[in-house]
Amino acid sequence: MTTDWVQWHADYDDPGSSLTRRLVVVQRFLRDALAEVPADRPIRLLSLCAGDGRDVLPVLAEQPHRVRALLVELDARLAGAARVTADRLGLAGVEVRAADAGTTGSYGDHLPVRVLLACGVFGNIAPESTRRTIAALPAWLEDDGVVIWTRGRGDAGFDAGAQVRQWFVEEGFAELGYVAPDDARFRVGMSRRRAIPPVEVPPATRMFEFAR
């Protein structure tokens, strides 16, 4: 059965939902990532599978002239909602593309970036695709660039978030933050690219596709 992603976003309307709690953590991590960049330095940001942009756009509105951001979202309805919000907030530096974030051709012209968000991605793609995407991320980031990512806990005693966390370490990332509440299924991580030579990813490479 195909997921209705617009309906999926309805859980954000419940202030006590796991999704809303996850949003608070993602936005806090994003504020931290932006705050560490000197105020006179421009910032490039990329959000994959960005939905309606609610994890990114309100934060960017706090400093609208610093960030050039690209939000990539396949669902045209959600992408349209993100454009409306960006316009309402006066975020002239934000571009929203209704495109497939699973292929590098959808955002290759915007790389490298200082901040990359992969929220709502790893829980919807195959583990091998997650591993491949994490291995590619250093090539998409500036030196000391930051990735903010999410993953659900998983079932049957296996914490899938812990596995993703380990894969980031294996690819040479330094962990800056990790939130894994005992009373919720979400996990949120923030990791920094270390100064190691990245493996280049050819243009228009298929990295992942959603399993549902």
Sequence and secondary structure as in RCSB ss.txt:
>XXXX:A:sequence
MTTDWVQWHADYDDPGSSLTRRLVVVQRFLRDALAEVPADRPIRLLSLCAGDGRDVLPVLAEQPHRVRALLVELD
ARLAGAARVTADRLGLAGVEVRAADAGTTGSYGDHLPVRVLLACGVFGNIAPESTRRTIAALPAWLEDDGVVIWT
RGRGDAGFDAGAQVRQWFVEEGFAELGYVAPDDARFRVGMSRRRAIPPVEVPPATRMFEFAR
>XXXX:A:secstr
    HHHHGGGGGSTTSHHHHHHHHHHHHHHHHHHTS TTS EEEEEET TTSTTTHHHHTTSTTTEEEEEE S 
HHHHHHHHHHHHHTT TTEEEE S TTBGGGTGGG SEEEEEE S GGGS HHHHHHHHHHHHHHEEEEEEEEEE
EE  STT  HHHHHHHHHHHTTEEEEEEE  TTSSEEEEEEEE SS      TT B      
